[in-house]
Amino acid sequence: MKTVCGIDLGTQSCKLVVYDFEKKSVIAQSSAPVELIAENDGTREQKAEWYDEALKACFDKIDTGIKQSIAAIGVSGHQHSFVPLDKTGKAVYNVKLWCDTSTAPECEELTKMAGGEKKLIAKAGLPMRPGYTAPKILWLKNHKPKAFAKLRHILLPHNYINYLLTGTYSAEYGDASGMAIFDVRERKWASKIGKLIAEDLESMLPPLIESGAVAGKVSADAAKLYGIQEGTLVSSGGGDNMMSAIGTGTVRDGFLTMSLGTSGTLFGFSKAPVIDPTGNLAAFCSSSGGWLPLLCTMNCTVASEEFRSLFGLDVKAFDAEAQKAPIGAEGIVILPFFNGERTPNLPNGRASVNGITAANFKRENLARAALESAIFGMRIGLEGFNELGFKAKEIRLTGGGAKSPLWQSIAANVMNLPVRVPANTEAAAMGGAIQALWCLNNNSAENKGKKVSIKDLADEHVALEGGSASKDDAASAATVKPDKKAVADYNKAYTHYSRYLGALSPLYK
């Protein structure tokens, strides 16, 4: 038996799946939690050694025989987070996370040095935002100069896991494109932006490799530590959104993936760069050989979790409560900016409940408004896709919120697109496994140089509710189709939401 392994290092946990590609079945999976350092100034950090421990814990939970069957490994990791290493591969400071907003002053500093936001977008395809990696590097230089002096290797979380497995440093285009020091058009480091931070910054960045390339092979030390075979192929890997795109079959034009987790993302595959002059859609590369324009919100399931905790309800009971309320929650609108916000760019944003009257102040309306607020935030991205000429056919829904039938319905009707849900809920880890299989096939002597398409592999191995991921008539097998009346009602509710967003945003800039 030969298998492939997908690893997904998330903000809250590390997850691992072992996939039997001949039987098209996940035969083992495990997870381990990762802690979080949070402070009131927007700081969100973790320690690199926590990643070491979580990875070992995941492998330790897998049967030895299954681990020995692994022929290739693909790694997914949360994007943008800055893993700063010294010349020996040890962290010089904590990992500053994607959701850290304490770097807003560094964003202003870099934007000013670059000559303004328009010039940044022209050079790298991205504006400078607190979530991206570049301002985190400058933050280390400004606030921890002794640590910065020891800095020799700048990695992202998935690069770091690849390093633990292989002992080699590398980066691929997809995850690298979210650092704001990468030229997304030319697929190379944006040297001029890097020099704004430090003259020798590019020497600290890892070599770039193609998405289908081999990042390295499992070292003898890693084989002994994790119980896997020395020499096992490790694919390039990618950011969690890039790998979720593979894991949901979003590897061809026209499909969008919407991920409903702590953060919310909406992204679609494109054969050509998609540069948004407003900066709302990030002009990322994919990890499957194209581009992946993406919207990210920092507060997706956050509002529903906060209100669910306040009400003392489990997930099903909270959804049942929200189901009692009509579309638009009788005029109640929640701006869910509990963690500040990335899109729209409001790092100092605060959550608010708006439109309350004596008549509509009901628990069911608050529950409904919390769920709706997450999808209204996503619609900002869909409007950006439409304006840039991206023709969406359907949405692949993933993340914890994808399990909710009510949220599926809200997504289909707010976005006015059919929604389908992957059968495997671990989209990023599954994307890692499929990319590992792609790498294995294209580097196997048995294939005699014949290249295998990532699209063909996604069609074969991504299972969606209702059938194959590849059919052009997939909308006919949608999990949820939009309803005309509900779409019209949500258009009105979204206009209401947009009015409050426009009025309150100036308070948080």
N, C-alpha and C positions, 0 to 999 in steps of 0.2 A: 504494500500500500504506500502511495506517495501522496503527500498533502502539502498545502501551502498555509502559511500563518499570516494573519493580519493583526497588527498591534495598533491601538488607538490610545494615545496619551491625551486625555482630556483635562480640563481644569479641575474637575472633582475626583476623577479616578482614571486608572489605566485599565484598559480592557484588551483581551486577547481572544481571538477565534482561530481554530484550526479547521480548515476546509478540505474535505475530500473532493477534489475536482472531478474525479471519475464518476463518483456517485452523486455529485452535486448536493452535498450535504455537509453542514457544520457538525463535526463529530466531537468537538470539545470547545469549551469557552471558560474564561475566568476573568476576575476583576479584582482590583485592590484600590482602596481609597487614597487620595492625595490631599493633604491639608492645605489651608490657605491662610496667609497673613494679610489682614485687612486693617487699615487705619482710616481715621476720619478725613484725612487730607486727600483721599482718593487712592492711596497706596494699596496695591494688590500684588503680593509677591509669594513666591514659593522657593524652596531650597532644591538645588539640583540633586542632592543626595536622596531627596524624597522620591525622585524619579527612578534612581537606581534601585531603591528598596521596593517600589511598586512593581517594577518590571520583573525583579526576581520573584516576588510574591506571586505574580501571575503565572510565571513558568512553573513554580513549585507546585501549583494546584493542578497541573496537567499530568496525566499518566505518562510514565517514562517511555513506554512503547510508542505512544502517539507523538511525543516530542521527537523521537528518533526518526519518525516518518516524514518530518518536515523537510522539504526540498528547497523552499525559498520563503523569504520573509519580506513583507511590505509594511512600512511604518507610517502611521498618521499621527499628527500632533497639532495642538492648538496653535493657531497662527500668531505671528508677530512677537511673541514673548521672547525676551532677550536672555539667552544663556551665556554668561561671560566667563570664559575659561583662561587660565594661565598657560604657560608653555608646556606644562605637564598634563594638561587636560582637567585640572581641578578648578572649581568655580571660585572666582575672586569676590563675588557678591551674590546676593539672592537673584533668582530669576524674576525679572519685572514682567508682569503679565499683560496680555492684550487688553484686559479690562482696567488697567491702572490708568487713572486720569490725572495723576500728580505731575505728569510731564507737559501739561498745557503751556507753561512758560517757555519750555524748550521748543515747542512747536512754533510759538510766536518768534522766538529767536532765530530758528532755522529759516522760517518763511521770510523774515526780514533780510537775512544774509543772502538768500537766494534771489532776492529782488521781487518778491511777491508770489502769491499763490498761482497766478497764471503761468509764471515762468517755471514753477515747480511741476505743474501738470504738463507743460511742454517738454520738460527734461525727462521726467520719470513716469508720467501718466497719472500721478497721484498728488493730492495736496498733502500737507503735513498735518496729521491728526494724532491725538494722544495715544490711540490704540496701536499705531505703527511702531516699528522697531527703532528707526532712526532717532526720534526724540528720546527714547530710553537710553540709547548709547550716550547721547549728549548729557542726559541727566546724570549718568554715572561719572562722566568727566567733571561736571559742575559740582556734584554733591559728594562724591567719593573719589577724590583725586588719587589717593594711595592705591585703591583697587584698580582704577583706570590705568595707572602706571604699570600694573602687572598684566593687563589685558593683552592676550595674544591671539585668541580665537573667538570669533563672534558666531554663535550658532543659534538656531531656532530649536524648539523642543524635539521635533522629529529628527533633525540633524544630530542632536545629542544622543538620542536612542540609537541611531545608526552608528554613531561613534562608539557607544558602549558595546554594540554587537561586533563591530569590525575593527575598531581601533583606527579608522581613517576618517578624515574630515571631508565633507562634500555638501553641496546644496544643489537643488534642482529648481527649474524655472518657476514652478507654481508657487511654492512657499516663499521663495526669494522675492517674488514680485510684490509681496505684502510688506516689505521692509521699508519702503519709501527711499531706498538707496539703490534701486534697480531700474534699468531702462526697459519698460515692458514692450516697447516696439522692437528694439534691437536685441532683446534677451541677453543683456550683459549688465554688469555693475555700473551704476551711474557715478563715475569717478568724481565729477565736479561736485555732486551733492555730498559724497563721502568726505571730500576734503574740507567741507564746511565744518565737519565735526573734528577731524584730525587729518593732518597731511598724509599720514601713513595708514589710514583706515582700511584701504582696500587690501593691504597685506594681511589684515586680520580676518578677512572674509574668506570662506572656503571656496575651493574650485567648483565651478558650475558644471553640471552634467545634464544630459537629456533625460526626460521623464521616464523613458523606457530602458534606461541604462542600469548597469550594475553599480551600486554604491560601494560594494565590497563583499567580502566573504566573512563568515563567522570565524572569529579568531579562536585560537586554542584556549585562551583564558576564558572567553565568553562561553565556549562550548562546555567547559568544565563547570562554570558558575551556574549556567541555566539548564544544563542537561540536554542540549541539542547538539547536532553533529557539526564538528569543525568543517569549514569549507562550504557550509550552506550559503546559497546566494542571498544577498540582501539587495532589494531593488531600491531605486532612488527615493521612494516614499513621497510624502507631500504634506501640505497643510490639511487640517481636518475637513475644510470645505472642499478642497480639491479631491480628497479621497472619498468624501461623501458623494461627490459628483459621479465618480466611477462606481461607487457602491449602489447608486440609485439609477444608473444607466444614463446619466446626463453627460454623454460623450459625443453628441451630435447636435446640430443646430435645431432650435425650436423647443427644446425641453428646458424647463426650469425646475430646480430643486428648492424647496422651502424647508429650512430646518428650524424646528420649534424647540429650542432649549433655553438655558439661562440667557444666552444671546440668541438673536434671530438672524438668519441669513436667507437671502434669496439670490440665486445665481444660475447662470445658463452658459452652455458651451457655445463658443463662437470660433469660426475658422480664421477670423481676422481680429486684430485689436479693436476693442470698443472703449474709446476714451470719452468720459463724461466731463464736459467743461465745468459742470457745477461741483464735481467731486463727490456727489452722493453715491454714484456707482463706482466702486473701486475697479481700476483697469488691471485685473490680475491675469496672469497666465494660468493655464490648466496644468494638471499633472498627467495629462493624457495626450499632449501634443497639440495644443491650441491655446485659446484664451478663455477666461472665465470671469466676465464682468459680474460684480457682486455687490449687493447691499448688505450692510451689517447694522443691526440695532443691538444695543447693549442690554435692553430690558424687554425680553420676549415673554417668557413664562414667569418673570419676576413678580408682576402685579398679581397674577392669579395665585401664586404661591404665598405672597404676603397676605392677601385677603382670605385665602383658604386657612392659613394659620390663625388669623385673627378670629375667624368664625368657628374654628375648631372642627373643620370638616375634612374628610378624606377626599381624594380626587373625584371619585364617582359621585359622592354626595354634593360636592361643589358644582359639578357639571349639571346634576339634576336640579339644583337650585337655580343655576343660570338659565336652564331650559324653560323655566316658568316665565321668564321675562321676554318681552317682545324684542325684535330687532331694533337696535338703537337704544335699548334700556330706558325707554320713556324719557329720553333727553339727557341722561347722565353720561358724561364723558370722562374717562380717566386718561390723563397723560402719565405714562408709567415710568417716569425717569427717576427710579429709585437709586440708580448708580450713575447719575449723569447720563449723557447720551452721545452716541457717535454719529448717528444719522437720524434727525438733523444734528449738526455739530454743536452740541450743548454740553460741554464737559462739566459745567456747573449746574446742570438741570436738576430740578426737583420734581417729585411726583405730586400730582394734585387730582382731586375729584371735583368735577365742575358740573354745573347745571342742576344742582340739588334744589328741590322744592319740598314742601310739606307733603305733597301728593306722591312724588316718585321716590322718596327716600326709603327704599326697601332693600332687603338683603339680596333678593334675586336680581334686582337691577344693578347693584354693585358687582355681583358675581359676573353677570353678563357683560358689563362694561369692561371688566378686567380682561376677559377673554377677547373681546372685540379689539381692545387697544393694541394687542400684539399684532393682529393682522392688519389693522389700519397703518401701523408703522411699516409693514411690508409693502403696502400699496404704493407708498412713496417710491419704492424701488421699481415696481411694475410700471409706473408712469414714466420713470426714467428709461426703462427698457423700450417702451413704446416710442418715446421721443427720439431715441437713437436708432430706430428702425428694426429692432429685434422683434421677430414675429413669434410669439409664444403660442404653443399648441396645447400644452398641459403642464400641470405642476406635479412633481413628485414630492410627497410630504414625508419628512423624516424628523427624528428627534422625539423627545418624550411626549410633546403635545400632539404628535401625529396619531397617538393611540386613541385620542378622544373623538368619538363620532360627531360631537357638537363642534369641536374645533375644525374638523374636516369640512363640515357644512359651512361654517363661517368663512373658511379659506376659499372654498369654491365660489361662494356668492360675493364676497368682497372683491375677489380678483376676477370674477366672471370667467373662470377657466375650469375645465374638468380636473379633478384631483385623483391621483392614484397613490397608494401606499405600498412601499416595499414589504415583502413578506418577512425579510430579515431586518430587525429593528436596529442592528448595529451597523449602520451604513458606512461609517468611516473605517471601521475595522474590516468590513467586508470589501471595501474599496482597496484597502491595503492588500488583502488576500488576492484580489483579482489582478492588481498591478504586479504582485509577486509572481503570479501565474504567467502574465504577459512577459515579464523579464525571464522567467524560466524557459518558456517556449522559444523565445527569440535568442537564447543563449545555450540551447540544447543541441548537442551533436546529432541527436536523432532527427531534428528538423532539417538538417543539411542546408542551413542558411535561409530557409523559407521563413519569411517574417509573418507573424500573426497580428491581426488588427485588434486593438483594444476595443473597438466597436463590436466586433464579432464575439469577443470574450464577454463583454457586458451583456450582449443579447442572449448569450448562452447561460450565463451564471447569475444574472440579476433576476430574481423572482419577484414579481409584483402581484398584488391581489388582482385577480381577474385575468392573468395571463402574462405573456412575454413582454419584455421591456422594449422590444424593437418594432412592433407593428405600427404602421402608419395610422391604422384605424383604432389605435389604443384608446382613444377617447370614448369609444363605444363600450369599452370594458372598464370605464372609470369607476373608482370606489364611490365618488360623489360627483354628480353633475350639477352645474349651476341651475337655479330656478329663476325664471324671469322676474317674478314678483319680488322675490328675496333680493335679487340683484338691484332692482330699482329702489327698494327700501334701504339697502346698504349704501347706495350712491348718495342718498339724502343724509344718512348717518355719518358717512365719511366727510361730507361737506361740513357738517356740524363739528366733527372732530378737528378738521383743518382750520376752522374759524378760531377755536380755542388755542390750537397750536400756534397760529399766527399771532394771536393777541398776547400770549404769555411768553413766547420765546425771547423777546427782548429783555426780560427780567433776568435771564440766565446767561447772557453773553458778556 
